[in-house]
Amino acid sequence: SDFALKRRIDIGYVFQENYLFEKLTVKENIIFAANLSGIELNDDEVYELLSKTKTQELIDKKINELSGGERQRVAISFALAKKPKLLLFDEPTSYLDQENCYLVIDVIQQIVHSNETIVFVVTHDKRVIASADNIFFNC
């Protein structure tokens, strides 16, 4: 349906467990994500997108060679490749060590402050909550 197509194009998701293609490279994953929305990315655009999540040095590595924190940051780039109007995060810092947790928080804040995408984060992580501009509780 038209609604399903619009949702696929306009909404990006970053899940607690990332769903990247293990045997593809980081670059191939990003290009695949963009192609799903009819977007063609050149090498410079892929590099720029990965730079937003500080993963540009991983561009030619396969997903199964990455750490959990690296995978999560690549998953954010994967979601951003669609150029979504709305980006949903489900527990984006789960399973991450402190350093990677703060890297992911920094990336989310950069996305929010770019004013290009509306961001919703579902989390129990107090570090993520402390960095939020607006907080909604569901008890």
VEXDRENTI-822035 format. One record per atom (N, C-alpha, C): x, y, z; atom name; residue in three letters. Coordinates in pm, whole numbers, plus 50000, padded with zeros to 5 digits. Example, Ala and Ser with C-alpha at 12.3 -4.5 7.8 and 13.67 -1.06 7.14 Angstrom:
       x       y       z    a     r
   51319   49431   50780    N   Ala
   51230   49550   50780   CA   Ala
   51320   49670   50780    C   Ala
   51285   49775   50708    N   Ser
   51367   49894   50714   CA   Ser
   51290   50003   50787    C   Ser
***
This chain:
       x       y       z    a     r
   50083   49881   50000    N   Ser
   50000   50000   50000   CA   Ser
   50087   50125   50000    C   Ser
   50027   50238   49971    N   Asp
   50100   50365   49971   CA   Asp
   50153   50399   50110    C   Asp
   50071   50369   50214    N   Phe
   50115   50397   50350   CA   Phe
   50237   50314   50386    C   Phe
   50237   50187   50351    N   Ala
   50351   50100   50381   CA   Ala
   50476   50148   50310    C   Ala
   50462   50192   50185    N   Leu
   50576   50244   50111   CA   Leu
   50628   50371   50176    C   Leu
   50539   50462   50212    N   Lys
   50580   50587   50275   CA   Lys
   50649   50559   50407    C   Lys
   50595   50465   50485    N   Arg
   50655   50429   50613   CA   Arg
   50795   50372   50592    C   Arg
   50811   50288   50491    N   Arg
   50941   50228   50464   CA   Arg
   51043   50334   50427    C   Arg
   50999   50438   50358    N   Ile
   51089   50543   50313   CA   Ile
   51114   50647   50421    C   Ile
   51011   50688   50494    N   Asp
   51021   50802   50584   CA   Asp
   51062   50769   50727    C   Asp
   51061   50643   50765    N   Ile
   51093   50606   50902   CA   Ile
   51214   50515   50905    C   Ile
   51312   50552   50987    N   Gly
   51430   50469   51007   CA   Gly
   51424   50405   51145    C   Gly
   51476   50285   51157    N   Tyr
   51474   50211   51282   CA   Tyr
   51616   50169   51319    C   Tyr
   51648   50183   51448    N   Val
   51771   50127   51501   CA   Val
   51728   50039   51618    C   Val
   51742   49910   51600    N   Phe
   51694   49814   51699   CA   Phe
   51800   49785   51804    C   Phe
   51755   49729   51916    N   Gln
   51845   49688   52022   CA   Gln
   51948   49588   51968    C   Gln
   51901   49493   51892    N   Glu
   51988   49398   51823   CA   Glu
   51992   49446   51678    C   Glu
   52110   49471   51626    N   Asn
   52114   49522   51489   CA   Asn
   52090   49408   51390    C   Asn
   52030   49446   51279    N   Tyr
   51996   49350   51174   CA   Tyr
   52070   49386   51047    C   Tyr
   52201   49388   51056    N   Leu
   52285   49415   50941   CA   Leu
   52318   49283   50872    C   Leu
   52362   49293   50749    N   Phe
   52398   49173   50673   CA   Phe
   52542   49136   50704    C   Phe
   52558   49029   50780    N   Glu
   52687   48988   50836   CA   Glu
   52797   48967   50732    C   Glu
   52762   48912   50618    N   Lys
   52865   48876   50519   CA   Lys
   52895   48989   50422    C   Lys
   52821   49100   50432    N   Leu
   52848   49216   50347   CA   Leu
   52939   49312   50421    C   Leu
   53004   49398   50345    N   Thr
   53087   49501   50406   CA   Thr
   52997   49612   50460    C   Thr
   53057   49699   50539    N   Val
   52985   49816   50590   CA   Val
   52932   49898   50473    C   Val
   53016   49923   50374    N   Lys
   52976   50001   50256   CA   Lys
   52858   49935   50185    C   Lys
   52865   49804   50164    N   Glu
   52758   49733   50095   CA   Glu
   52626   49740   50173    C   Glu
   52634   49734   50306    N   Asn
   52514   49748   50389   CA   Asn
   52451   49885   50372    C   Asn
   52533   49990   50372    N   Ile
   52482   50127   50361   CA   Ile
   52418   50149   50224    C   Ile
   52484   50102   50120    N   Ile
   52430   50117   49984   CA   Ile
   52298   50040   49972    C   Ile
   52292   49920   50030    N   Phe
   52168   49842   50027   CA   Phe
   52055   49918   50096    C   Phe
   52082   49974   50214    N   Ala
   51979   50048   50288   CA   Ala
   51927   50166   50206    C   Ala
   52017   50239   50143    N   Ala
   51976   50354   50061   CA   Ala
   51893   50307   49942    C   Ala
   51936   50200   49878    N   Asn
   51865   50149   49760   CA   Asn
   51722   50106   49794    C   Asn
   51699   50059   49916    N   Leu
   51563   50021   49958   CA   Leu
   51467   50139   49946    C   Leu
   51520   50259   49962    N   Ser
   51437   50380   49953   CA   Ser
   51452   50451   49820    C   Ser
   51516   50384   49724    N   Gly
   51534   50445   49592   CA   Gly
   51641   50552   49588    C   Gly
   51732   50549   49684    N   Ile
   51839   50649   49690   CA   Ile
   51969   50586   49641    C   Ile
   52035   50654   49550    N   Glu
   52166   50609   49500   CA   Glu
   52274   50690   49572    C   Glu
   52367   50622   49636    N   Leu
   52477   50690   49705   CA   Leu
   52607   50663   49632    C   Leu
   52688   50768   49613    N   Asn
   52822   50747   49560   CA   Asn
   52918   50724   49677    C   Asn
   53043   50692   49646    N   Asp
   53140   50660   49750   CA   Asp
   53158   50774   49850    C   Asp
   53160   50898   49802    N   Asp
   53177   51013   49892   CA   Asp
   53060   51026   49988    C   Asp
   52939   51001   49938    N   Glu
   52820   51010   50023   CA   Glu
   52819   50899   50129    C   Glu
   52863   50780   50092    N   Val
   52872   50671   50188   CA   Val
   52973   50707   50296    C   Val
   53088   50759   50255    N   Tyr
   53192   50798   50350   CA   Tyr
   53141   50907   50444    C   Tyr
   53071   51006   50390    N   Glu
   53016   51115   50472   CA   Glu
   52915   51062   50573    C   Glu
   52831   50971   50529    N   Leu
   52731   50911   50618   CA   Leu
   52799   50834   50731    C   Leu
   52901   50757   50698    N   Leu
   52974   50682   50800   CA   Leu
   53052   50775   50893    C   Leu
   53095   50889   50842    N   Ser
   53166   50987   50925   CA   Ser
   53076   51038   51037    C   Ser
   52947   51048   51011    N   Lys
   52853   51095   51113   CA   Lys
   52851   51003   51235    C   Lys
   52880   50875   51213    N   Thr
   52880   50779   51323   CA   Thr
   53022   50732   51359    C   Thr
   53119   50803   51308    N   Lys
   53260   50774   51336   CA   Lys
   53297   50630   51300    C   Lys
   53246   50584   51185    N   Thr
   53274   50447   51140   CA   Thr
   53335   50444   50999    C   Thr
   53378   50558   50949    N   Gln
   53429   50564   50813   CA   Gln
   53552   50474   50792    C   Gln
   53629   50452   50897    N   Glu
   53747   50366   50882   CA   Glu
   53709   50219   50868    C   Glu
   53584   50187   50891    N   Leu
   53536   50048   50882   CA   Leu
   53472   50016   50748    C   Leu
   53476   50108   50655    N   Ile
   53399   50102   50531   CA   Ile
   53414   49970   50454    C   Ile
   53532   49911   50456    N   Asp
   53556   49788   50379   CA   Asp
   53554   49661   50464    C   Asp
   53523   49674   50592    N   Lys
   53517   49556   50679   CA   Lys
   53381   49489   50669    C   Lys
   53381   49359   50687    N   Lys
   53254   49285   50692   CA   Lys
   53193   49305   50832    C   Lys
   53063   49302   50838    N   Ile
   52991   49326   50963   CA   Ile
   53035   49226   51070    C   Ile
   53059   49101   51031    N   Asn
   53096   49000   51131   CA   Asn
   53236   49020   51188    C   Asn
   53309   49121   51140    N   Glu
   53442   49154   51192   CA   Glu
   53436   49270   51293    C   Glu
   53318   49326   51317    N   Leu
   53305   49446   51399   CA   Leu
   53267   49413   51543    C   Leu
   53305   49503   51634    N   Ser
   53263   49492   51774   CA   Ser
   53116   49531   51786    C   Ser
   53058   49506   51901    N   Gly
   52918   49543   51924   CA   Gly
   52893   49692   51909    C   Gly
   52983   49774   51962    N   Gly
   52968   49919   51950   CA   Gly
   52981   49967   51807    C   Gly
   53075   49908   51734    N   Glu
   53091   49944   51593   CA   Glu
   52967   49905   51513    C   Glu
   52914   49786   51541    N   Arg
   52793   49741   51472   CA   Arg
   52676   49836   51498    C   Arg
   52663   49880   51623    N   Gln
   52550   49967   51656   CA   Gln
   52563   50101   51584    C   Gln
   52684   50154   51576    N   Arg
   52704   50281   51506   CA   Arg
   52682   50264   51355    C   Arg
   52723   50151   51299    N   Val
   52695   50124   51157   CA   Val
   52544   50109   51137    C   Val
   52475   50047   51233    N   Ala
   52329   50034   51223   CA   Ala
   52262   50171   51218    C   Ala
   52318   50269   51289    N   Ile
   52264   50405   51283   CA   Ile
   52286   50462   51143    C   Ile
   52404   50442   51087    N   Ser
   52430   50487   50949   CA   Ser
   52336   50418   50851    C   Ser
   52311   50289   50873    N   Phe
   52219   50212   50790   CA   Phe
   52081   50279   50790    C   Phe
   52033   50316   50909    N   Ala
   51903   50381   50920   CA   Ala
   51905   50520   50857    C   Ala
   52015   50593   50873    N   Leu
   52025   50728   50816   CA   Leu
   52037   50727   50664    C   Leu
   52083   50616   50607    N   Ala
   52101   50608   50462   CA   Ala
   51970   50629   50388    C   Ala
   51859   50600   50453    N   Lys
   51726   50618   50394   CA   Lys
   51683   50764   50394    C   Lys
   51760   50849   50464    N   Lys
   51723   50990   50483   CA   Lys
   51583   51002   50542    C   Lys
   51562   50936   50657    N   Pro
   51428   50933   50716   CA   Pro
   51388   51067   50778    C   Pro
   51259   51090   50781    N   Lys
   51207   51208   50851   CA   Lys
   51194   51179   51000    C   Lys
   51176   51050   51034    N   Leu
   51161   51006   51172   CA   Leu
   51256   50889   51194    C   Leu
   51332   50895   51304    N   Leu
   51427   50789   51337   CA   Leu
   51392   50736   51475    C   Leu
   51364   50606   51484    N   Leu
   51326   50541   51609   CA   Leu
   51440   50453   51658    C   Leu
   51477   50470   51785    N   Phe
   51581   50389   51848   CA   Phe
   51518   50304   51957    C   Phe
   51547   50175   51956    N   Asp
   51502   50085   52062   CA   Asp
   51623   50039   52140    C   Asp
   51638   50091   52261    N   Glu
   51749   50055   52349   CA   Glu
   51884   50056   52275    C   Glu
   51923   50170   52219    N   Pro
   52043   50174   52134   CA   Pro
   52175   50150   52206    C   Pro
   52176   50159   52340    N   Thr
   52302   50140   52411   CA   Thr
   52309   50006   52485    C   Thr
   52210   49922   52467    N   Ser
   52213   49790   52531   CA   Ser
   52336   49714   52484    C   Ser
   52397   49644   52575    N   Tyr
   52512   49559   52547   CA   Tyr
   52640   49635   52512    C   Tyr
   52639   49768   52525    N   Leu
   52758   49845   52489   CA   Leu
   52839   49879   52613    C   Leu
   52972   49883   52596    N   Asp
   53056   49929   52706   CA   Asp
   53040   50081   52719    C   Asp
   53097   50137   52824    N   Gln
   53080   50279   52853   CA   Gln
   53126   50368   52738    C   Gln
   53243   50339   52681    N   Glu
   53296   50422   52572   CA   Glu
   53202   50423   52452    C   Glu
   53158   50305   52410    N   Asn
   53068   50298   52295   CA   Asn
   52931   50356   52326    C   Asn
   52887   50342   52450    N   Cys
   52760   50402   52490   CA   Cys
   52765   50553   52468    C   Cys
   52871   50617   52514    N   Tyr
   52880   50762   52498   CA   Tyr
   52901   50803   52352    C   Tyr
   52967   50719   52273    N   Leu
   52979   50748   52129   CA   Leu
   52841   50746   52064    C   Leu
   52759   50647   52099    N   Val
   52624   50638   52042   CA   Val
   52538   50756   52088    C   Val
   52547   50793   52216    N   Ile
   52473   50909   52266   CA   Ile
   52514   51034   52190    C   Ile
   52644   51051   52167    N   Asp
   52694   51167   52092   CA   Asp
   52638   51169   51950    C   Asp
   52635   51055   51886    N   Val
   52581   51046   51749   CA   Val
   52433   51083   51749    C   Val
   52357   51031   51845    N   Ile
   52214   51063   51853   CA   Ile
   52195   51213   51873    C   Ile
   52274   51273   51961    N   Gln
   52263   51418   51984   CA   Gln
   52296   51497   51858    C   Gln
   52395   51454   51783    N   Gln
   52429   51522   51658   CA   Gln
   52313   51515   51558    C   Gln
   52248   51399   51552    N   Ile
   52133   51383   51461   CA   Ile
   52021   51479   51504    C   Ile
   51993   51482   51634    N   Val
   51887   51570   51686   CA   Val
   51917   51715   51654    C   Val
   52040   51757   51679    N   His
   52076   51898   51661   CA   His
   52094   51938   51515    C   His
   52098   51841   51425    N   Ser
   52106   51874   51282   CA   Ser
   51971   51924   51230    C   Ser
   51865   51899   51306    N   Asn
   51728   51940   51269   CA   Asn
   51682   51881   51137    C   Asn
   51741   51770   51093    N   Glu
   51700   51705   50969   CA   Glu
   51604   51590   50995    C   Glu
   51605   51539   51117    N   Thr
   51530   51418   51150   CA   Thr
   51472   51429   51290    C   Thr
   51348   51387   51306    N   Ile
   51288   51376   51438   CA   Ile
   51335   51244   51497    C   Ile
   51375   51245   51624    N   Val
   51431   51126   51687   CA   Val
   51350   51089   51811    C   Val
   51313   50961   51821    N   Phe
   51253   50905   51941   CA   Phe
   51342   50791   51988    C   Phe
   51371   50790   52118    N   Val
   51455   50686   52176   CA   Val
   51378   50619   52289    C   Val
   51367   50488   52283    N   Val
   51310   50409   52392   CA   Val
   51428   50348   52466    C   Val
   51437   50376   52597    N   Thr
   51553   50329   52671   CA   Thr
   51524   50318   52820    C   Thr
   51603   50235   52886    N   His
   51607   50229   53032   CA   His
   51742   50283   53082    C   His
   51830   50318   52991    N   Asp
   51966   50360   53024   CA   Asp
   51965   50504   53075    C   Asp
   52004   50521   53201    N   Lys
   52003   50655   53263   CA   Lys
   52098   50751   53193    C   Lys
   52203   50700   53132    N   Arg
   52297   50788   53060   CA   Arg
   52229   50848   52938    C   Arg
   52150   50770   52869    N   Val
   52076   50820   52752   CA   Val
   51969   50918   52798    C   Val
   51897   50882   52903    N   Ile
   51792   50970   52956   CA   Ile
   51850   51105   52996    C   Ile
   51966   51104   53059    N   Ala
   52029   51230   53104   CA   Ala
   52066   51320   52987    C   Ala
   52085   51264   52869    N   Ser
   52125   51344   52753   CA   Ser
   52006   51394   52672    C   Ser
   51885   51355   52710    N   Ala
   51766   51387   52631   CA   Ala
   51722   51532   52649    C   Ala
   51665   51587   52542    N   Asp
   51607   51721   52549   CA   Asp
   51466   51716   52607    C   Asp
   51391   51615   52572    N   Asn
   51254   51596   52621   CA   Asn
   51238   51450   52663    C   Asn
   51170   51429   52774    N   Ile
   51154   51294   52827   CA   Ile
   51005   51266   52848    C   Ile
   50960   51151   52799    N   Phe
   50824   51105   52820   CA   Phe
   50832   50971   52891    C   Phe
   50762   50958   53001    N   Phe
   50764   50833   53077   CA   Phe
   50638   50753   53048    C   Phe
   50655   50623   53035    N   Asn
   50543   50532   53020   CA   Asn
   50555   50427   53129    C   Asn
   50476   50442   53232    N   Cys
   50485   50351   53347   CA   Cys
   50376   50249   53345    C   Cys
***
